[in-house]
Amino acid sequence: MVKFIVYILLGMFFIQETNAQNIIPLDTLHWEINATSYTLENYEGKDAIYIQRGLAFLKDTKFLNGTIEFDVYLTKRQGFPGVRFRAVDRNNMESFYIRPHLPGKPDANQVAPVINGITPWQLYFGPKYSFLYEYNYDDWTHVKLVVNGNRAQIYLDHAKKPNLSWFLVHEPQEGGIAIGGGGASPMHYANFKIDKNAYEIKDFKPIERKPIEGLISTWEISNKFEEKELKDVSKLKSLITSRTWDKKIQVEEGTAANIARQVVLRDKIPGNTVFAKISINSDKDQTKLFEFGYSDRVVAILNGRAIYKGNNRWRSRDYRYLGTVGLFDAIYLDLKKGKNTLLLGVSEDFGGWLVTGRFVDATGIKVE
């Protein structure tokens, strides 16, 4: 009996020692920290990093498949703590983050790709990419991420079944790992671990999204320019004719086309606006209803004349307005017989640089 107890104690010690060895220290030796501010300290019994508005990238480590685990200390303050992974560079990766200020809400968290520096959660929204969760505050929350190929799962607080299963957006490619997030509220992180041999996906049941029918499938995209150039409508002709048109984007998620696929918002070239263009051949002079969506702001121009201006930015309509993209706006287009050109000047701040649209009745017209 005594030997049995000794074996149990030794086994427990071995497990604890193994877990301790797997924990990657949160220090400047192991992490490259790019943040507004940070503190390395022992907090609530754990060696932790307290990081505000920024990311800590794990040095000299590439991740493709496996398990990532860590603890984050949540409060009710607004913040977006989480993990980035498979970062092929600092502008393209996958991500999961928590919205601790939204407990019990359908968007209490978010999975989304980062594409050319933009996290387009206004496109990747709904139960396919978020789940309702009641958080424990002023305490540590355990996050477990399992990745294998193009599939991933999240487990919170040592759940036995995944809280969310989803297909990753980027093609599988090994890349860097980072913890941290945006928002004014700093967060504590602790007990960061990676196991590249633990990549089993269990009970994989991703949620499907029903595509919107009849969408314009492809948009032609101009080079970018400053949004303020749209203010003077008398100069629209010169603004349009000075654009280059060598890029195209396709609808994703059955919902919208992502401009950030082809245009980098934040680089050395100034500008936050592009024209998204379609050509409409009409068999006669007629009026057609065009439903459309965009993010964040738009100016619609038909045959060189401005006909609409709108704002779909986050919190633009009320304090909980998300600015997710959909067919929430519509305009009546007075089409002439023959070729017509519709331009949507789409401007972006953050959350998704997006455009979408369809004709309610396409009789007598052909969209190029």
N, C-alpha and C positions, 0 to 999 in steps of 0.2 A: 504493500500500500504506500509505504514511504517512497519507494523507488518510482511508483506511478506518479505521485505528486511532484517529485523532482523532475520527471520527464515533462510533465505538463508545464511546470514553471520554466524549464529550459526552452521548451517550444514557444511559449509566450515571449520569452526574452529574445529568441531568434527572430520571431515575426516582427517585434517592435524594432529590433536592431536593423533588420532588412528594410523596413519602411523608412526608418530614419536615414539610412544610407541612400535611399532613392530620392529623398527630398533635396531639391536643388537650392542652395543658399540664395537668399535674396540680398545680393550685395553687388557692388560695382565691378567685382572681379568676374562675376558670371553674367551680368546684365548691362546692356547699354541703355541708359535711362534718358529719355527725351521728354521732359515734362515741365510744366510751369514751376512746380516745386515737388519735392519728395523728402521723406524722412525714413531712415532705417532704424527700427526700434523693436523692442519686445512689447507686444500689445495683447492684453487679455490672455496671457500665457503662451503666446506664439511669437516666434521671430518673424517680423512682418516688414513690409514696405508700405508706407503711406504716400500715395501718389495722387497728384492733382493735374488734370488737363494734360494728359500725355500718355505715352506708352513706354514700357520697359521691354526691350527686345533681348531675348536669350542669345548670348554670344556663342558662336562656333557650334551651332546645332541646326540640323536640317530635319524636318519632320514630314513624313508622307502618310504612314498608317500607324495606328496605335491608340493609346489612351493618354489623355492629359487630365490632370486633376489639380485642384487648388481650393483654398478656402478664401472667402471674401466676407468682410464684416459689414453687414448692411445696417443702414439707418433709414429713416423715412425721407431723408433729403433727396432731392432730384439728382440723379447721376446715371451713368451708363457704364458700370464696371463690367469687364468681360475679358475675352481672350480672342486673339487673332492667330491664325495658323495657316500653314502652306503659303507664307508670304514670299512670292517669287521676287518681289521688290517691295518698296515701302508704299506702293500705290495699288497693288493687286494681291488679294488674299481672300480667305474666308473668315467669317467672324460670328461670334455669339456674345450677346451682352444682355444684361439685366436692367430693367427699369424699376428700381426698388420703390419709386414713388407711385407706382400703379399696381398695388396688390389686388388680386382678385379680378383684374381687368383682362380682356382677351389679348391685349398687347403688353402684358406684364414683362415681356422679354422679346428678344429678336434674334433670328439668325438671318444673315445676309452676306452676300459677297461684297468685297471692296473692288471696284472697277475703275481704274485710272484715277484713283484718289477719292472717288465718291462712293458712299455706302447707300445704295438706292432702296432704302426701306419703304419709300413711297410706291415702289413697284412690287417688292417682295413683302407683302403684308397679308394679314389674315391668318386663319388657323393652320395653313400650310407652313408658316414660318414663325409662329408665336404660340404661346399657350398660357392659359390662365394659371396663376399660382399665388398662393397666400404665403408671403415671406415672414420669416422670423426676424424681428428687429433687435438691434443692440446685441447681436449674437453672430456667430460664424455660420455662413451658408456654404455647404460643400458643393462644388461644381465638378462634374465628371463628363468629359467629352470623349466619345469613341469614334474613330474615323477609319474607314476601310474603302479604298477605291473612290467611287463617287457617292458613297453613303456615309451618313453621320447620325449620331444620336447624342442626346443630352440627358443626364441623370442629375437631379438636384437632391441634396440632403440624403444621399445614400439610398435613393429609391431603387427598388428591386426591378421595376420595369421602366423603360425610357419615358421621360416626359414628352419628348418630341423626337421623331425620326424624319429625316429629310434627305433629298438628293442635293449634293453640292453643285454649285453653278460652274465654277472653273473646272477645266480638265485636270485630273489628278497629276500633281507635280509637287515634288518636295520643296519645302521652303521654310522660312523662319517662323518663330513663335513669339508672341508678345502678350503681355497683360496690361491692363489699364483701361482708360476710356475718356470720354469727353464729359462735359458738364462742369459746373463750378465746384461741385462737392467732391472732395478727395475721398478715397477709399483705402482700407487696409487689405492687403493680400498676404497669404501665408501658405505654408505646406505645399509648395508647387512641385509636382512630380510628372514624369513622363515614363511610359512603358511602351516601347515600340513593338513589343511582342504580344501585347494585349489588344487585338484589333477585331475580336469577334463581335459581329452585329447580331443582336438578339431581338426577336419580336419586331421586325422591321415593318412598320405599317405607316408609310407616308400618306399625308392627306393630299388629295387631288383638288385642283382648282378648275372650275368649268370655264373654258375660254369664251370670250365675247365673240359673237358671230358677226361676220361681215366687215371686219376691220380692214383698213388699208394696210396691206402687208409690208410694203416697202416705202421708205421716204428717202428723198435725196437731201443731203445735208451740205450746207455751205461752210466755209471757214468762219471762225468766230470773230465777233466785234463787240464793242462796248454797247451796253443796253441804252445808254443815253442818246445814241445816234438815232434811235427810233422816235425821239420826241418831236423832231421837226419833220412833219409829214411832207413838206414841200421838197425835202431832200431824199425821199425814199427811192426815187429812180436811180440816182447816182449811187446810193448805198447798195441797191440790189445789183446793178450792173458791175460793180466793183468786186463782187463776191466770186470766189472759185467754188466749183461744184464737182468734186472728185470723190465724194464719199456717199455711201448708202447705209441705212440701218433697217433692220427687220424687227417685226413685232416679237416680243418675248412674253412668256407666261400667258399667252393668249390675251394680253392686256394692253401692252404699249411697247413702243420702240425706245431703246435706251441710247440717247445721244452720246453719253460718255463712252460707249463702245468705240467711237470713232474720233471724238474730240476731247482733248485733255483740258479740263477747266482751269486748273491751277498750274500753270507752267510759266515760262518766261515771256509768253505772248499775251498781251492784255486782252481782256474780253470775257464776257460771261453769257453771250447770246449768239445763237446761230439761226439761220433760216432753215426750216424743214419744208420741202417743196413736193407738191404733186401737180401733175397736169391732168386736166379733165376735158375730154372731147365730148361736146354736146351736139346732138343731132338737130337742135333748134334752140331758139331763145327760150329759156325757161328758168324757173326758180326751184332750187332743190334745198332741202333741209340737210345740213351737215352737223352731225353730233361729234364732239371732240373732247379731248382731255389733254392736259399739259402740266408740267411742273418745271419751274415755279410760276412764271408769269408769261403772258403771251400778247402779241399784237398780230391780228389776222389781216392779210393783205390779199385782195382778189384783183387780178389783172392790174397791179400797180397801185391800187387804191386801198387805203386802210379802212377796215369796216368794223373792227372789234378790238377791244383791249380788256384783258382780264388778269386776275391775281388768284392763284391757287396755292400760295405759299403756306407752310406750316403756321398755324395760328392767325392766318389772314382774315378769317371769318368769325371765329370765336376762340376762346382760350384753349379748347380741346380739339380744335380743328386740325387734322393730321396732314391734309394736303395730299393724301393718296390719290393716285391717278385713276381716272375712270371717265365715262362719257357723261359728265355732269354739266357741260355747256353745249349750246347749239346755236347755229346761225343759219339764216336763209341766204343762200348764194344766188345772186342774179347772174346766171350763166348766159353768155352769148353763144350763137351757133358757131361751132368750130372749137378751136383750142382755147382753154382757159387755164390760168396759172394761179394756184392757191399757195401762198406762203404763210407759214406760222413762225413768227419771230419769237423763239423760246429762250427765256432767260433763267439762269439757275443761281441759287445761293447754296443749298445743301439738300440732301435727302433723296435726290433723284432728278436727273435731267432727262425729261420724258416727253413723248408726244404720241398721240393716238387719235383715231377718228374713223368715221364711216358715214356713208350716205344711207338714210332711212329707206329711200327708194332710188335704186340705181337705174331705173328704166330710162332709156334714151341717152345714157352717158357711159363713157368708158374712161376709167382712171388709169393713167400710165404711171 
